[in-house]
Amino acid sequence: MVWLVWSGPLIVVVASIVTAVIAVRMGDRPLADEPPPVRQGQADAMTPAIAARNHAQTAVAVPQQPQGR
């Protein structure tokens, strides 16, 4: 019965040491200062949403863009 008392805290200590070793060895790398080119094009993707938001505030007709099919 004593092994139950010792095994619980021992498992927690071993797991925390393993977690610390993983965190130290495989730490996250710092991000680059400039975003990748994929992120720079996302501003154009939000243009319809911004136009709709502004339209809801001003109640002025928003010009429709032709759908390319």
CHARMM internal coordinates of N, CA and C (Angstrom, degrees):
IC EDIT
DIST 1 N 1 CA 1.4320
DIST 1 CA 1 C 1.5252
ANGL 1 N 1 CA 1 C 111.48
DIST 1 C 2 N 1.3104
ANGL 1 CA 1 C 2 N 116.74
DIHE 1 N 1 CA 1 C 2 N -27.04
DIST 2 N 2 CA 1.4606
ANGL 1 C 2 N 2 CA 120.49
DIHE 1 CA 1 C 2 N 2 CA 179.85
DIST 2 CA 2 C 1.5268
ANGL 2 N 2 CA 2 C 110.90
DIHE 1 C 2 N 2 CA 2 C -66.25
DIST 2 C 3 N 1.3322
ANGL 2 CA 2 C 3 N 116.89
DIHE 2 N 2 CA 2 C 3 N -30.50
DIST 3 N 3 CA 1.4623
ANGL 2 C 3 N 3 CA 119.40
DIHE 2 CA 2 C 3 N 3 CA -178.97
DIST 3 CA 3 C 1.5274
ANGL 3 N 3 CA 3 C 110.93
DIHE 2 C 3 N 3 CA 3 C -64.15
DIST 3 C 4 N 1.3261
ANGL 3 CA 3 C 4 N 118.96
DIHE 3 N 3 CA 3 C 4 N -28.43
DIST 4 N 4 CA 1.4636
ANGL 3 C 4 N 4 CA 121.19
DIHE 3 CA 3 C 4 N 4 CA 175.91
DIST 4 CA 4 C 1.5246
ANGL 4 N 4 CA 4 C 111.30
DIHE 3 C 4 N 4 CA 4 C -67.42
DIST 4 C 5 N 1.3070
ANGL 4 CA 4 C 5 N 116.31
DIHE 4 N 4 CA 4 C 5 N -37.20
DIST 5 N 5 CA 1.4593
ANGL 4 C 5 N 5 CA 120.78
DIHE 4 CA 4 C 5 N 5 CA -179.59
DIST 5 CA 5 C 1.5215
ANGL 5 N 5 CA 5 C 110.41
DIHE 4 C 5 N 5 CA 5 C -68.88
DIST 5 C 6 N 1.3173
ANGL 5 CA 5 C 6 N 117.76
DIHE 5 N 5 CA 5 C 6 N -38.05
DIST 6 N 6 CA 1.4623
ANGL 5 C 6 N 6 CA 121.78
DIHE 5 CA 5 C 6 N 6 CA -178.32
DIST 6 CA 6 C 1.5259
ANGL 6 N 6 CA 6 C 112.66
DIHE 5 C 6 N 6 CA 6 C -83.52
DIST 6 C 7 N 1.3193
ANGL 6 CA 6 C 7 N 118.36
DIHE 6 N 6 CA 6 C 7 N -31.93
DIST 7 N 7 CA 1.4680
ANGL 6 C 7 N 7 CA 120.02
DIHE 6 CA 6 C 7 N 7 CA -173.55
DIST 7 CA 7 C 1.5282
ANGL 7 N 7 CA 7 C 112.35
DIHE 6 C 7 N 7 CA 7 C -71.33
DIST 7 C 8 N 1.3133
ANGL 7 CA 7 C 8 N 118.83
DIHE 7 N 7 CA 7 C 8 N -35.65
DIST 8 N 8 CA 1.4726
ANGL 7 C 8 N 8 CA 120.76
DIHE 7 CA 7 C 8 N 8 CA -179.44
DIST 8 CA 8 C 1.5138
ANGL 8 N 8 CA 8 C 112.71
DIHE 7 C 8 N 8 CA 8 C -60.42
DIST 8 C 9 N 1.3176
ANGL 8 CA 8 C 9 N 118.85
DIHE 8 N 8 CA 8 C 9 N -57.66
DIST 9 N 9 CA 1.4627
ANGL 8 C 9 N 9 CA 119.79
DIHE 8 CA 8 C 9 N 9 CA 178.37
DIST 9 CA 9 C 1.5287
ANGL 9 N 9 CA 9 C 112.90
DIHE 8 C 9 N 9 CA 9 C -64.28
DIST 9 C 10 N 1.3366
ANGL 9 CA 9 C 10 N 117.15
DIHE 9 N 9 CA 9 C 10 N -33.37
DIST 10 N 10 CA 1.4638
ANGL 9 C 10 N 10 CA 119.84
DIHE 9 CA 9 C 10 N 10 CA 178.98
DIST 10 CA 10 C 1.5250
ANGL 10 N 10 CA 10 C 110.93
DIHE 9 C 10 N 10 CA 10 C -64.65
DIST 10 C 11 N 1.3137
ANGL 10 CA 10 C 11 N 117.33
DIHE 10 N 10 CA 10 C 11 N -40.90
DIST 11 N 11 CA 1.4693
ANGL 10 C 11 N 11 CA 121.00
DIHE 10 CA 10 C 11 N 11 CA 177.67
DIST 11 CA 11 C 1.5256
ANGL 11 N 11 CA 11 C 110.23
DIHE 10 C 11 N 11 CA 11 C -63.20
DIST 11 C 12 N 1.3099
ANGL 11 CA 11 C 12 N 117.49
DIHE 11 N 11 CA 11 C 12 N -40.07
DIST 12 N 12 CA 1.4648
ANGL 11 C 12 N 12 CA 121.03
DIHE 11 CA 11 C 12 N 12 CA 179.37
DIST 12 CA 12 C 1.5211
ANGL 12 N 12 CA 12 C 110.63
DIHE 11 C 12 N 12 CA 12 C -65.27
DIST 12 C 13 N 1.3213
ANGL 12 CA 12 C 13 N 117.86
DIHE 12 N 12 CA 12 C 13 N -41.87
DIST 13 N 13 CA 1.4656
ANGL 12 C 13 N 13 CA 121.35
DIHE 12 CA 12 C 13 N 13 CA 179.55
DIST 13 CA 13 C 1.5204
ANGL 13 N 13 CA 13 C 110.45
DIHE 12 C 13 N 13 CA 13 C -65.69
DIST 13 C 14 N 1.3191
ANGL 13 CA 13 C 14 N 118.09
DIHE 13 N 13 CA 13 C 14 N -44.42
DIST 14 N 14 CA 1.4697
ANGL 13 C 14 N 14 CA 121.35
DIHE 13 CA 13 C 14 N 14 CA 179.32
DIST 14 CA 14 C 1.5259
ANGL 14 N 14 CA 14 C 110.08
DIHE 13 C 14 N 14 CA 14 C -63.53
DIST 14 C 15 N 1.3217
ANGL 14 CA 14 C 15 N 117.89
DIHE 14 N 14 CA 14 C 15 N -42.72
DIST 15 N 15 CA 1.4626
ANGL 14 C 15 N 15 CA 120.83
DIHE 14 CA 14 C 15 N 15 CA 179.33
DIST 15 CA 15 C 1.5204
ANGL 15 N 15 CA 15 C 111.39
DIHE 14 C 15 N 15 CA 15 C -63.80
DIST 15 C 16 N 1.3146
ANGL 15 CA 15 C 16 N 118.46
DIHE 15 N 15 CA 15 C 16 N -37.71
DIST 16 N 16 CA 1.4652
ANGL 15 C 16 N 16 CA 120.11
DIHE 15 CA 15 C 16 N 16 CA 179.22
DIST 16 CA 16 C 1.5221
ANGL 16 N 16 CA 16 C 111.19
DIHE 15 C 16 N 16 CA 16 C -69.74
DIST 16 C 17 N 1.3270
ANGL 16 CA 16 C 17 N 117.45
DIHE 16 N 16 CA 16 C 17 N -35.95
DIST 17 N 17 CA 1.4704
ANGL 16 C 17 N 17 CA 119.99
DIHE 16 CA 16 C 17 N 17 CA 177.07
DIST 17 CA 17 C 1.5196
ANGL 17 N 17 CA 17 C 110.01
DIHE 16 C 17 N 17 CA 17 C -66.77
DIST 17 C 18 N 1.3242
ANGL 17 CA 17 C 18 N 117.43
DIHE 17 N 17 CA 17 C 18 N -42.84
DIST 18 N 18 CA 1.4690
ANGL 17 C 18 N 18 CA 120.83
DIHE 17 CA 17 C 18 N 18 CA 177.54
DIST 18 CA 18 C 1.5242
ANGL 18 N 18 CA 18 C 110.16
DIHE 17 C 18 N 18 CA 18 C -61.80
DIST 18 C 19 N 1.3095
ANGL 18 CA 18 C 19 N 117.99
DIHE 18 N 18 CA 18 C 19 N -42.10
DIST 19 N 19 CA 1.4631
ANGL 18 C 19 N 19 CA 121.45
DIHE 18 CA 18 C 19 N 19 CA 178.49
DIST 19 CA 19 C 1.5213
ANGL 19 N 19 CA 19 C 111.23
DIHE 18 C 19 N 19 CA 19 C -63.32
DIST 19 C 20 N 1.3136
ANGL 19 CA 19 C 20 N 117.92
DIHE 19 N 19 CA 19 C 20 N -41.37
DIST 20 N 20 CA 1.4639
ANGL 19 C 20 N 20 CA 121.26
DIHE 19 CA 19 C 20 N 20 CA 178.63
DIST 20 CA 20 C 1.5216
ANGL 20 N 20 CA 20 C 111.00
DIHE 19 C 20 N 20 CA 20 C -64.58
DIST 20 C 21 N 1.3250
ANGL 20 CA 20 C 21 N 117.75
DIHE 20 N 20 CA 20 C 21 N -41.00
DIST 21 N 21 CA 1.4696
ANGL 20 C 21 N 21 CA 120.91
DIHE 20 CA 20 C 21 N 21 CA 178.62
DIST 21 CA 21 C 1.5212
ANGL 21 N 21 CA 21 C 110.22
DIHE 20 C 21 N 21 CA 21 C -64.05
DIST 21 C 22 N 1.3129
ANGL 21 CA 21 C 22 N 117.88
DIHE 21 N 21 CA 21 C 22 N -43.57
DIST 22 N 22 CA 1.4692
ANGL 21 C 22 N 22 CA 120.86
DIHE 21 CA 21 C 22 N 22 CA 178.41
DIST 22 CA 22 C 1.5249
ANGL 22 N 22 CA 22 C 110.35
DIHE 21 C 22 N 22 CA 22 C -62.99
DIST 22 C 23 N 1.3182
ANGL 22 CA 22 C 23 N 118.07
DIHE 22 N 22 CA 22 C 23 N -41.71
DIST 23 N 23 CA 1.4664
ANGL 22 C 23 N 23 CA 121.28
DIHE 22 CA 22 C 23 N 23 CA -178.99
DIST 23 CA 23 C 1.5210
ANGL 23 N 23 CA 23 C 111.61
DIHE 22 C 23 N 23 CA 23 C -65.70
DIST 23 C 24 N 1.3307
ANGL 23 CA 23 C 24 N 117.70
DIHE 23 N 23 CA 23 C 24 N -37.81
DIST 24 N 24 CA 1.4640
ANGL 23 C 24 N 24 CA 120.42
DIHE 23 CA 23 C 24 N 24 CA -178.41
DIST 24 CA 24 C 1.5232
ANGL 24 N 24 CA 24 C 110.65
DIHE 23 C 24 N 24 CA 24 C -74.68
DIST 24 C 25 N 1.3051
ANGL 24 CA 24 C 25 N 117.75
DIHE 24 N 24 CA 24 C 25 N -42.37
DIST 25 N 25 CA 1.4684
ANGL 24 C 25 N 25 CA 120.85
DIHE 24 CA 24 C 25 N 25 CA -176.86
DIST 25 CA 25 C 1.5194
ANGL 25 N 25 CA 25 C 112.91
DIHE 24 C 25 N 25 CA 25 C -74.05
DIST 25 C 26 N 1.3087
ANGL 25 CA 25 C 26 N 117.83
DIHE 25 N 25 CA 25 C 26 N -37.87
DIST 26 N 26 CA 1.4626
ANGL 25 C 26 N 26 CA 121.68
DIHE 25 CA 25 C 26 N 26 CA -173.05
DIST 26 CA 26 C 1.5224
ANGL 26 N 26 CA 26 C 111.02
DIHE 25 C 26 N 26 CA 26 C -116.68
DIST 26 C 27 N 1.3178
ANGL 26 CA 26 C 27 N 117.24
DIHE 26 N 26 CA 26 C 27 N 46.29
DIST 27 N 27 CA 1.4563
ANGL 26 C 27 N 27 CA 120.72
DIHE 26 CA 26 C 27 N 27 CA -179.88
DIST 27 CA 27 C 1.5177
ANGL 27 N 27 CA 27 C 111.70
DIHE 26 C 27 N 27 CA 27 C -67.12
DIST 27 C 28 N 1.3179
ANGL 27 CA 27 C 28 N 116.18
DIHE 27 N 27 CA 27 C 28 N 155.45
DIST 28 N 28 CA 1.4562
ANGL 27 C 28 N 28 CA 121.03
DIHE 27 CA 27 C 28 N 28 CA 178.34
DIST 28 CA 28 C 1.5145
ANGL 28 N 28 CA 28 C 110.34
DIHE 27 C 28 N 28 CA 28 C -68.68
DIST 28 C 29 N 1.3036
ANGL 28 CA 28 C 29 N 115.17
DIHE 28 N 28 CA 28 C 29 N 143.72
DIST 29 N 29 CA 1.4597
ANGL 28 C 29 N 29 CA 121.28
DIHE 28 CA 28 C 29 N 29 CA 176.82
DIST 29 CA 29 C 1.5284
ANGL 29 N 29 CA 29 C 108.78
DIHE 28 C 29 N 29 CA 29 C -85.73
DIST 29 C 30 N 1.3375
ANGL 29 CA 29 C 30 N 118.55
DIHE 29 N 29 CA 29 C 30 N 148.23
DIST 30 N 30 CA 1.4667
ANGL 29 C 30 N 30 CA 119.83
DIHE 29 CA 29 C 30 N 30 CA 177.24
DIST 30 CA 30 C 1.5296
ANGL 30 N 30 CA 30 C 110.52
DIHE 29 C 30 N 30 CA 30 C -66.53
DIST 30 C 31 N 1.3120
ANGL 30 CA 30 C 31 N 115.63
DIHE 30 N 30 CA 30 C 31 N 146.96
DIST 31 N 31 CA 1.4530
ANGL 30 C 31 N 31 CA 120.88
DIHE 30 CA 30 C 31 N 31 CA 179.20
DIST 31 CA 31 C 1.5206
ANGL 31 N 31 CA 31 C 110.33
DIHE 30 C 31 N 31 CA 31 C -76.33
DIST 31 C 32 N 1.3231
ANGL 31 CA 31 C 32 N 115.33
DIHE 31 N 31 CA 31 C 32 N 154.70
DIST 32 N 32 CA 1.4584
ANGL 31 C 32 N 32 CA 120.86
DIHE 31 CA 31 C 32 N 32 CA 176.87
DIST 32 CA 32 C 1.5286
ANGL 32 N 32 CA 32 C 109.25
DIHE 31 C 32 N 32 CA 32 C -69.71
DIST 32 C 33 N 1.3318
ANGL 32 CA 32 C 33 N 116.23
DIHE 32 N 32 CA 32 C 33 N 154.14
DIST 33 N 33 CA 1.4631
ANGL 32 C 33 N 33 CA 120.24
DIHE 32 CA 32 C 33 N 33 CA 179.88
DIST 33 CA 33 C 1.5216
ANGL 33 N 33 CA 33 C 111.89
DIHE 32 C 33 N 33 CA 33 C -67.96
DIST 33 C 34 N 1.3292
ANGL 33 CA 33 C 34 N 116.89
DIHE 33 N 33 CA 33 C 34 N -37.88
DIST 34 N 34 CA 1.4553
ANGL 33 C 34 N 34 CA 120.66
DIHE 33 CA 33 C 34 N 34 CA -179.04
DIST 34 CA 34 C 1.5229
ANGL 34 N 34 CA 34 C 109.47
DIHE 33 C 34 N 34 CA 34 C -96.52
DIST 34 C 35 N 1.3262
ANGL 34 CA 34 C 35 N 117.00
DIHE 34 N 34 CA 34 C 35 N 136.86
DIST 35 N 35 CA 1.4589
ANGL 34 C 35 N 35 CA 118.64
DIHE 34 CA 34 C 35 N 35 CA 178.22
DIST 35 CA 35 C 1.5303
ANGL 35 N 35 CA 35 C 110.29
DIHE 34 C 35 N 35 CA 35 C -70.75
DIST 35 C 36 N 1.3077
ANGL 35 CA 35 C 36 N 118.08
DIHE 35 N 35 CA 35 C 36 N 155.67
DIST 36 N 36 CA 1.4583
ANGL 35 C 36 N 36 CA 120.14
DIHE 35 CA 35 C 36 N 36 CA 177.70
DIST 36 CA 36 C 1.5290
ANGL 36 N 36 CA 36 C 110.33
DIHE 35 C 36 N 36 CA 36 C -66.11
DIST 36 C 37 N 1.3222
ANGL 36 CA 36 C 37 N 118.36
DIHE 36 N 36 CA 36 C 37 N 159.77
DIST 37 N 37 CA 1.4702
ANGL 36 C 37 N 37 CA 121.27
DIHE 36 CA 36 C 37 N 37 CA -177.15
DIST 37 CA 37 C 1.5254
ANGL 37 N 37 CA 37 C 113.60
DIHE 36 C 37 N 37 CA 37 C -58.60
DIST 37 C 38 N 1.3010
ANGL 37 CA 37 C 38 N 118.68
DIHE 37 N 37 CA 37 C 38 N -26.54
DIST 38 N 38 CA 1.4583
ANGL 37 C 38 N 38 CA 120.67
DIHE 37 CA 37 C 38 N 38 CA -179.83
DIST 38 CA 38 C 1.5185
ANGL 38 N 38 CA 38 C 110.43
DIHE 37 C 38 N 38 CA 38 C -63.34
DIST 38 C 39 N 1.3161
ANGL 38 CA 38 C 39 N 117.77
DIHE 38 N 38 CA 38 C 39 N -39.01
DIST 39 N 39 CA 1.4632
ANGL 38 C 39 N 39 CA 121.07
DIHE 38 CA 38 C 39 N 39 CA -178.64
DIST 39 CA 39 C 1.5231
ANGL 39 N 39 CA 39 C 111.83
DIHE 38 C 39 N 39 CA 39 C -71.51
DIST 39 C 40 N 1.3082
ANGL 39 CA 39 C 40 N 118.51
DIHE 39 N 39 CA 39 C 40 N -27.42
DIST 40 N 40 CA 1.4541
ANGL 39 C 40 N 40 CA 120.34
DIHE 39 CA 39 C 40 N 40 CA -177.50
DIST 40 CA 40 C 1.5243
ANGL 40 N 40 CA 40 C 111.09
DIHE 39 C 40 N 40 CA 40 C -69.26
DIST 40 C 41 N 1.3239
ANGL 40 CA 40 C 41 N 118.94
DIHE 40 N 40 CA 40 C 41 N -26.46
DIST 41 N 41 CA 1.4555
ANGL 40 C 41 N 41 CA 122.28
DIHE 40 CA 40 C 41 N 41 CA -179.63
DIST 41 CA 41 C 1.5108
ANGL 41 N 41 CA 41 C 113.65
DIHE 40 C 41 N 41 CA 41 C -83.96
DIST 41 C 42 N 1.2994
ANGL 41 CA 41 C 42 N 119.07
DIHE 41 N 41 CA 41 C 42 N -3.50
DIST 42 N 42 CA 1.4512
ANGL 41 C 42 N 42 CA 120.91
DIHE 41 CA 41 C 42 N 42 CA -176.81
DIST 42 CA 42 C 1.5240
ANGL 42 N 42 CA 42 C 112.65
DIHE 41 C 42 N 42 CA 42 C -74.42
DIST 42 C 43 N 1.3021
ANGL 42 CA 42 C 43 N 118.64
DIHE 42 N 42 CA 42 C 43 N -17.93
DIST 43 N 43 CA 1.4671
ANGL 42 C 43 N 43 CA 119.95
DIHE 42 CA 42 C 43 N 43 CA 178.64
DIST 43 CA 43 C 1.5228
ANGL 43 N 43 CA 43 C 110.29
DIHE 42 C 43 N 43 CA 43 C -64.15
DIST 43 C 44 N 1.3417
ANGL 43 CA 43 C 44 N 117.58
DIHE 43 N 43 CA 43 C 44 N -37.07
DIST 44 N 44 CA 1.4572
ANGL 43 C 44 N 44 CA 120.87
DIHE 43 CA 43 C 44 N 44 CA 178.40
DIST 44 CA 44 C 1.5260
ANGL 44 N 44 CA 44 C 111.44
DIHE 43 C 44 N 44 CA 44 C -67.69
DIST 44 C 45 N 1.3095
ANGL 44 CA 44 C 45 N 117.37
DIHE 44 N 44 CA 44 C 45 N -30.33
DIST 45 N 45 CA 1.4588
ANGL 44 C 45 N 45 CA 120.44
DIHE 44 CA 44 C 45 N 45 CA 179.87
DIST 45 CA 45 C 1.5210
ANGL 45 N 45 CA 45 C 111.38
DIHE 44 C 45 N 45 CA 45 C -68.57
DIST 45 C 46 N 1.3153
ANGL 45 CA 45 C 46 N 118.23
DIHE 45 N 45 CA 45 C 46 N -25.70
DIST 46 N 46 CA 1.4626
ANGL 45 C 46 N 46 CA 121.61
DIHE 45 CA 45 C 46 N 46 CA -179.12
DIST 46 CA 46 C 1.5278
ANGL 46 N 46 CA 46 C 112.81
DIHE 45 C 46 N 46 CA 46 C -88.51
DIST 46 C 47 N 1.3193
ANGL 46 CA 46 C 47 N 118.62
DIHE 46 N 46 CA 46 C 47 N -4.61
DIST 47 N 47 CA 1.4608
ANGL 46 C 47 N 47 CA 121.48
DIHE 46 CA 46 C 47 N 47 CA -176.37
DIST 47 CA 47 C 1.5271
ANGL 47 N 47 CA 47 C 112.65
DIHE 46 C 47 N 47 CA 47 C -58.37
DIST 47 C 48 N 1.3507
ANGL 47 CA 47 C 48 N 121.20
DIHE 47 N 47 CA 47 C 48 N -46.76
DIST 48 N 48 CA 1.4722
ANGL 47 C 48 N 48 CA 118.73
DIHE 47 CA 47 C 48 N 48 CA 178.19
DIST 48 CA 48 C 1.5264
ANGL 48 N 48 CA 48 C 113.00
DIHE 47 C 48 N 48 CA 48 C -61.21
DIST 48 C 49 N 1.3155
ANGL 48 CA 48 C 49 N 117.74
DIHE 48 N 48 CA 48 C 49 N -37.26
DIST 49 N 49 CA 1.4630
ANGL 48 C 49 N 49 CA 120.33
DIHE 48 CA 48 C 49 N 49 CA 179.97
DIST 49 CA 49 C 1.5253
ANGL 49 N 49 CA 49 C 110.96
DIHE 48 C 49 N 49 CA 49 C -67.57
DIST 49 C 50 N 1.3110
ANGL 49 CA 49 C 50 N 116.45
DIHE 49 N 49 CA 49 C 50 N -39.21
DIST 50 N 50 CA 1.4669
ANGL 49 C 50 N 50 CA 120.03
DIHE 49 CA 49 C 50 N 50 CA 179.12
DIST 50 CA 50 C 1.5234
ANGL 50 N 50 CA 50 C 110.06
DIHE 49 C 50 N 50 CA 50 C -67.94
DIST 50 C 51 N 1.3497
ANGL 50 CA 50 C 51 N 116.77
DIHE 50 N 50 CA 50 C 51 N -39.88
DIST 51 N 51 CA 1.4641
ANGL 50 C 51 N 51 CA 119.86
DIHE 50 CA 50 C 51 N 51 CA 178.37
DIST 51 CA 51 C 1.5223
ANGL 51 N 51 CA 51 C 110.57
DIHE 50 C 51 N 51 CA 51 C -64.17
DIST 51 C 52 N 1.3115
ANGL 51 CA 51 C 52 N 118.14
DIHE 51 N 51 CA 51 C 52 N -39.95
DIST 52 N 52 CA 1.4677
ANGL 51 C 52 N 52 CA 120.99
DIHE 51 CA 51 C 52 N 52 CA 178.88
DIST 52 CA 52 C 1.5254
ANGL 52 N 52 CA 52 C 110.57
DIHE 51 C 52 N 52 CA 52 C -67.27
DIST 52 C 53 N 1.3240
ANGL 52 CA 52 C 53 N 116.93
DIHE 52 N 52 CA 52 C 53 N -38.56
DIST 53 N 53 CA 1.4642
ANGL 52 C 53 N 53 CA 119.43
DIHE 52 CA 52 C 53 N 53 CA 178.57
DIST 53 CA 53 C 1.5234
ANGL 53 N 53 CA 53 C 110.31
DIHE 52 C 53 N 53 CA 53 C -64.14
DIST 53 C 54 N 1.3268
ANGL 53 CA 53 C 54 N 116.33
DIHE 53 N 53 CA 53 C 54 N -44.31
DIST 54 N 54 CA 1.4604
ANGL 53 C 54 N 54 CA 119.84
DIHE 53 CA 53 C 54 N 54 CA 179.81
DIST 54 CA 54 C 1.5247
ANGL 54 N 54 CA 54 C 110.75
DIHE 53 C 54 N 54 CA 54 C -66.82
DIST 54 C 55 N 1.3322
ANGL 54 CA 54 C 55 N 117.17
DIHE 54 N 54 CA 54 C 55 N -34.82
DIST 55 N 55 CA 1.4595
ANGL 54 C 55 N 55 CA 120.88
DIHE 54 CA 54 C 55 N 55 CA 178.57
DIST 55 CA 55 C 1.5266
ANGL 55 N 55 CA 55 C 110.44
DIHE 54 C 55 N 55 CA 55 C -64.59
DIST 55 C 56 N 1.3105
ANGL 55 CA 55 C 56 N 117.05
DIHE 55 N 55 CA 55 C 56 N -38.44
DIST 56 N 56 CA 1.4630
ANGL 55 C 56 N 56 CA 120.34
DIHE 55 CA 55 C 56 N 56 CA 179.89
DIST 56 CA 56 C 1.5264
ANGL 56 N 56 CA 56 C 110.95
DIHE 55 C 56 N 56 CA 56 C -65.86
DIST 56 C 57 N 1.3064
ANGL 56 CA 56 C 57 N 117.59
DIHE 56 N 56 CA 56 C 57 N -28.93
DIST 57 N 57 CA 1.4579
ANGL 56 C 57 N 57 CA 120.64
DIHE 56 CA 56 C 57 N 57 CA -179.38
DIST 57 CA 57 C 1.5198
ANGL 57 N 57 CA 57 C 112.17
DIHE 56 C 57 N 57 CA 57 C -82.04
DIST 57 C 58 N 1.3356
ANGL 57 CA 57 C 58 N 117.71
DIHE 57 N 57 CA 57 C 58 N -35.27
DIST 58 N 58 CA 1.4610
ANGL 57 C 58 N 58 CA 120.17
DIHE 57 CA 57 C 58 N 58 CA -173.05
DIST 58 CA 58 C 1.5179
ANGL 58 N 58 CA 58 C 113.81
DIHE 57 C 58 N 58 CA 58 C -102.32
DIST 58 C 59 N 1.3224
ANGL 58 CA 58 C 59 N 118.96
DIHE 58 N 58 CA 58 C 59 N -18.65
DIST 59 N 59 CA 1.4715
ANGL 58 C 59 N 59 CA 124.17
DIHE 58 CA 58 C 59 N 59 CA -177.70
DIST 59 CA 59 C 1.5178
ANGL 59 N 59 CA 59 C 111.97
DIHE 58 C 59 N 59 CA 59 C 59.79
DIST 59 C 60 N 1.3196
ANGL 59 CA 59 C 60 N 117.51
DIHE 59 N 59 CA 59 C 60 N 35.70
DIST 60 N 60 CA 1.4559
ANGL 59 C 60 N 60 CA 123.19
DIHE 59 CA 59 C 60 N 60 CA 175.66
DIST 60 CA 60 C 1.5170
ANGL 60 N 60 CA 60 C 107.31
DIHE 59 C 60 N 60 CA 60 C -107.97
DIST 60 C 61 N 1.3288
ANGL 60 CA 60 C 61 N 116.78
DIHE 60 N 60 CA 60 C 61 N 142.51
DIST 61 N 61 CA 1.4647
ANGL 60 C 61 N 61 CA 120.81
DIHE 60 CA 60 C 61 N 61 CA -177.77
DIST 61 CA 61 C 1.5231
ANGL 61 N 61 CA 61 C 110.75
DIHE 60 C 61 N 61 CA 61 C -62.01
DIST 61 C 62 N 1.3152
ANGL 61 CA 61 C 62 N 115.38
DIHE 61 N 61 CA 61 C 62 N 134.81
DIST 62 N 62 CA 1.4577
ANGL 61 C 62 N 62 CA 122.00
DIHE 61 CA 61 C 62 N 62 CA 178.31
DIST 62 CA 62 C 1.5171
ANGL 62 N 62 CA 62 C 107.79
DIHE 61 C 62 N 62 CA 62 C -95.45
DIST 62 C 63 N 1.3472
ANGL 62 CA 62 C 63 N 118.30
DIHE 62 N 62 CA 62 C 63 N 127.44
DIST 63 N 63 CA 1.4663
ANGL 62 C 63 N 63 CA 119.16
DIHE 62 CA 62 C 63 N 63 CA 178.89
DIST 63 CA 63 C 1.5293
ANGL 63 N 63 CA 63 C 110.28
DIHE 62 C 63 N 63 CA 63 C -64.10
DIST 63 C 64 N 1.3260
ANGL 63 CA 63 C 64 N 115.33
DIHE 63 N 63 CA 63 C 64 N 134.15
DIST 64 N 64 CA 1.4636
ANGL 63 C 64 N 64 CA 121.14
DIHE 63 CA 63 C 64 N 64 CA -179.01
DIST 64 CA 64 C 1.5200
ANGL 64 N 64 CA 64 C 110.06
DIHE 63 C 64 N 64 CA 64 C -83.65
DIST 64 C 65 N 1.3160
ANGL 64 CA 64 C 65 N 115.46
DIHE 64 N 64 CA 64 C 65 N 135.87
DIST 65 N 65 CA 1.4545
ANGL 64 C 65 N 65 CA 120.94
DIHE 64 CA 64 C 65 N 65 CA 175.92
DIST 65 CA 65 C 1.5220
ANGL 65 N 65 CA 65 C 108.19
DIHE 64 C 65 N 65 CA 65 C -88.96
DIST 65 C 66 N 1.3349
ANGL 65 CA 65 C 66 N 118.02
DIHE 65 N 65 CA 65 C 66 N 139.29
DIST 66 N 66 CA 1.4693
ANGL 65 C 66 N 66 CA 119.53
DIHE 65 CA 65 C 66 N 66 CA -179.99
DIST 66 CA 66 C 1.5301
ANGL 66 N 66 CA 66 C 110.42
DIHE 65 C 66 N 66 CA 66 C -65.88
DIST 66 C 67 N 1.3130
ANGL 66 CA 66 C 67 N 115.41
DIHE 66 N 66 CA 66 C 67 N 139.47
DIST 67 N 67 CA 1.4633
ANGL 66 C 67 N 67 CA 121.48
DIHE 66 CA 66 C 67 N 67 CA 178.50
DIST 67 CA 67 C 1.5276
ANGL 67 N 67 CA 67 C 108.51
DIHE 66 C 67 N 67 CA 67 C -86.13
DIST 67 C 68 N 1.3195
ANGL 67 CA 67 C 68 N 116.53
DIHE 67 N 67 CA 67 C 68 N 120.07
DIST 68 N 68 CA 1.4674
ANGL 67 C 68 N 68 CA 120.87
DIHE 67 CA 67 C 68 N 68 CA 179.36
DIST 68 CA 68 C 1.5172
ANGL 68 N 68 CA 68 C 110.79
DIHE 67 C 68 N 68 CA 68 C -84.52
DIST 68 C 69 N 1.3148
ANGL 68 CA 68 C 69 N 116.61
DIHE 68 N 68 CA 68 C 69 N 114.96
DIST 69 N 69 CA 1.4736
ANGL 68 C 69 N 69 CA 120.48
DIHE 68 CA 68 C 69 N 69 CA 178.15
DIST 69 CA 69 C 1.4811
ANGL 69 N 69 CA 69 C 110.91
DIHE 68 C 69 N 69 CA 69 C -122.88
END
COOR INIT
IC SEED 1 N 1 CA 1 C
IC BUILD
